């Protein structure tokens, strides 16, 4: 496993900040003062600590911001009322990212998204192309899972009518399955670090997390991203671990093929978290990508 303890310390010591964006009180950490904004979007069930190895080195040449995405970390978990659009829908999350970029004082950002954070990053580029300078997509969920799941209408209506029953059942399942699910994100024999697993669990299970996650589940639907991918013209870096079991490497290869201006990096002996399990290799690829953005190469 890569070692870079100083980056962990710097992130832990960095002051937490909050911004009111849309329906959310968004928790974020900001390091650096460079002219480029690198915005980091973690995957489901995690938090901004997912970027602890990367923020300090990236901040040498850029402004780096990591946020707790809706339903995660210290970002608020508002419970929707009425029948209006859900703030937890993927489209609403993409709109939040675009608004956040402006609220941070920038016109554009390089948006780095892992797993479902990659789904939101792609949606942001499609819905707000002027706000995205570039995309870095790590095990991005585009052709499976979150991006393609949809509850049948009659079932969805029944779940909405009996919310307390279903959100309590979902909370029970997540409590039982949380640790085994995250362990599968790791490939190396050392396994998912126990202290990180405990920290992620504590980050996720805050406030009305069961109810909020159920709202996100209700708002999930098929996004039909595949036919829209050629519309994304910004330079993209697609990264996958060669042993990713959550988003198969074949899906990342397909994504790189579908994006008109992209490159693929496969990180060996690695699972679903290249930016954690093999963070030195990932950082090298990301820095080279940012350098190519600067030169237009």
Secondary structure, 3 states (H helix, E strand, C coil): CCCCHHHHHHHHHCCCEEEEECCEEEEEEEECCCCCEEEEECCCCCCHHHHCCCHHHHCCCCEEEEECCCCCCCCCCCCCCCCCCCCCCHHHHHHHHHHHHHHCCCCCEEEEEECHHHHHHHHHHHHCHHHEEEEEEECCCCCCHHHCCCCCHHHHHHHHHCHHHHHHHHHHHHHHHHHHHHHCCCCCCCCCCHHHHHHHHHHHCCCCHHHHHHHHHHHCCCCCCHHHHHHCCCCEEEEEECCCCCCCHHHHHHHHHHCCCEEEEEECCCCCCHHHHCHHHHHHHHHHHHHHHHHCC
